[in-house]
Amino acid sequence: GAGVSQTPSNKVTEKGKYVELRCDPISGHTALYWYRQSLGQGPEFLIYFQGTGAADDSGLPNDRFFAVRPEGSVSTLKIQRTERGDSAVYLCASSFQLTSYEQYFGPGTRLTVT
Amino acid sequence: AQSVAQPEDQVNVAEGNPLTVKCTYSVSGNPYLFWYVQYPNRGLQFLLKYITGDNLVKGSYGFEAEFNKSQTSFHLKKPSALVSDSALYFCAVRDVIDSGGYNKLIFGAGTRLAVHP
């Protein structure tokens, strides 16, 4: 079946602009995670959704970052007033349920802020 | 705080030789450990996990990992490397303290495995 998809695959934006990154999890997966991967680093946790609610947003770096999952499926990560330091690959992962150990990752969105 | 360390930025091995990618961890309580692999332009793929039970865990594509509590290590191994194994490998630990039962992962920085023909 279809895996996790993320759009766009690449996004170049100017400093100060607003961006939205989209994640389509595997159908039926209730748990959804966002991670950020900077160059040469491993992914860092941003936020976790169980269903429609953000159960843990402790990894969001500041209030410019926000994520939603209004119908418990597709999620959108929103970044306001982008800064050059936001440049990274943003990864989305889903798993069948809260306690499932295996996470299925999307290919990521590479965000470049100029 | 929970953490994992991958001491090698890159591992080089000849095809057909055994390979080891190292990982050490620091956690409070019992560790939940994972290995993921990242191929170019593709998402991370789950390889294997250690939750409890046998210290030798078998995973996808012929990989296995050995959990060693006394050395706080979880090294990834394969008896005979293939050129197609060349990729970026990440060790991860579940953040048990902050995690409300879900699998918030803390990743290492990654190790690039290069298998030469």
HADDOCK unambig.tbl for C-alpha pairs under 7 A between the chains (distance, minus, plus):
assign (segid A and resid 40 and name CA) (segid B and resid 109 and name CA) 6.77 0.50 0.50
assign (segid A and resid 41 and name CA) (segid B and resid 109 and name CA) 4.51 0.50 0.50
assign (segid A and resid 41 and name CA) (segid B and resid 110 and name CA) 6.77 0.50 0.50
assign (segid A and resid 42 and name CA) (segid B and resid 107 and name CA) 5.36 0.50 0.50
assign (segid A and resid 42 and name CA) (segid B and resid 108 and name CA) 5.47 0.50 0.50
assign (segid A and resid 42 and name CA) (segid B and resid 109 and name CA) 4.33 0.50 0.50
assign (segid A and resid 42 and name CA) (segid B and resid 110 and name CA) 5.94 0.50 0.50
assign (segid A and resid 43 and name CA) (segid B and resid 107 and name CA) 6.05 0.50 0.50
assign (segid A and resid 44 and name CA) (segid B and resid 106 and name CA) 6.74 0.50 0.50
assign (segid A and resid 44 and name CA) (segid B and resid 107 and name CA) 6.94 0.50 0.50
assign (segid A and resid 45 and name CA) (segid B and resid 104 and name CA) 6.93 0.50 0.50
assign (segid A and resid 45 and name CA) (segid B and resid 105 and name CA) 6.86 0.50 0.50
assign (segid A and resid 98 and name CA) (segid B and resid 102 and name CA) 5.14 0.50 0.50
assign (segid A and resid 99 and name CA) (segid B and resid 101 and name CA) 6.43 0.50 0.50
assign (segid A and resid 99 and name CA) (segid B and resid 102 and name CA) 5.36 0.50 0.50
assign (segid A and resid 99 and name CA) (segid B and resid 103 and name CA) 6.94 0.50 0.50
assign (segid A and resid 101 and name CA) (segid B and resid 103 and name CA) 6.41 0.50 0.50
assign (segid A and resid 102 and name CA) (segid B and resid 46 and name CA) 6.46 0.50 0.50
assign (segid A and resid 103 and name CA) (segid B and resid 46 and name CA) 7.00 0.50 0.50
assign (segid A and resid 104 and name CA) (segid B and resid 45 and name CA) 6.78 0.50 0.50
assign (segid A and resid 105 and name CA) (segid B and resid 43 and name CA) 5.14 0.50 0.50
assign (segid A and resid 105 and name CA) (segid B and resid 44 and name CA) 5.48 0.50 0.50
assign (segid A and resid 105 and name CA) (segid B and resid 45 and name CA) 6.80 0.50 0.50
assign (segid A and resid 106 and name CA) (segid B and resid 43 and name CA) 4.87 0.50 0.50
assign (segid A and resid 107 and name CA) (segid B and resid 41 and name CA) 6.38 0.50 0.50
assign (segid A and resid 107 and name CA) (segid B and resid 42 and name CA) 4.71 0.50 0.50
assign (segid A and resid 107 and name CA) (segid B and resid 43 and name CA) 3.93 0.50 0.50
assign (segid A and resid 108 and name CA) (segid B and resid 43 and name CA) 6.66 0.50 0.50
